[in-house]
């Protein structure tokens, strides 16, 4: 444990708790509530005493619905699915199941804050690939980074913290490279629903061996309910489910019933709302900041206009604006993450501060 620092995002959260009226653009979760019918399904499950363990692979109705969806999308002969305790739970199981000590795992820098710790936990070695300044994937760089010890590539699009969505061609090239080299491709698709300009494309479309980790946290605003799922080749999924028996045991049962109800809810109005928030932020600061176009998720990752990102963010926090310095997600301390999962009025206050701070 001495090798792990606590998440830098938590430190900003702690700061926020002490402020009177913070402009909080630091939060990695939607600001909309769980849909009423989904809340009711959780309440009904609790009242119906569905509060015990479920099977480790998840309750039948949820697992079957998701499996049918997955089959309809990919039509792979060999693709199994089970319910996990959040996307995080699925990621932990995938990495523990796949990576041995000394193996190498490729990630793209900037990365989701959990990835380096997760790789370290398995004893594997992190191999980051720099994606600055546009945060797109250069598959030649990936090819160059592959060695005989490369076990897995951990991929996330739309991405946290940049909000950038890989193009369909990038996804295809990466998927085909992983297939060619027989390297496990783990695709974290938690922001799949938040894709604003182009249709979402999973690498599983091009590589049937892809291990997809997905979840309900962001799409349905239920981060605290800890509900996710994983699908991929049966051999890998069965090992992950086996490990779940000895770790998480199962996802919380009442929320699995709620998840089954959630699949019937159309979240498009919220997604359209978030597209407008993206446009609002980009229009608000795009002329003053170097900013890669965020095509999805609910983040933007502009370059600090002066100083290091740490220095710039300290100044922003003095002005009550909470944002996250990029060094938490990257080897570089040059950019910062804005989350626009906030009411428009809060985004507008944030834009006002950022415009003021653009020139020192
Ligand atoms: N992957 C990414 C890229 C994320 O941003 C997050 C949440 N911040 C997660 C996984 C974890 O999500 P969950 O709540 O489903 O564990």
Boltz pocket constraint, residues with backbone or C-beta under 6 A from the ligand:
constraints:
  - pocket:
      binder: B
      contacts: [[A, 28], [A, 85], [A, 86], [A, 87], [A, 88], [A, 89], [A, 112], [A, 156], [A, 158], [A, 159], [A, 160], [A, 188], [A, 190], [A, 214], [A, 215], [A, 216], [A, 217], [A, 223], [A, 227], [A, 228]]
      max_distance: 6.0
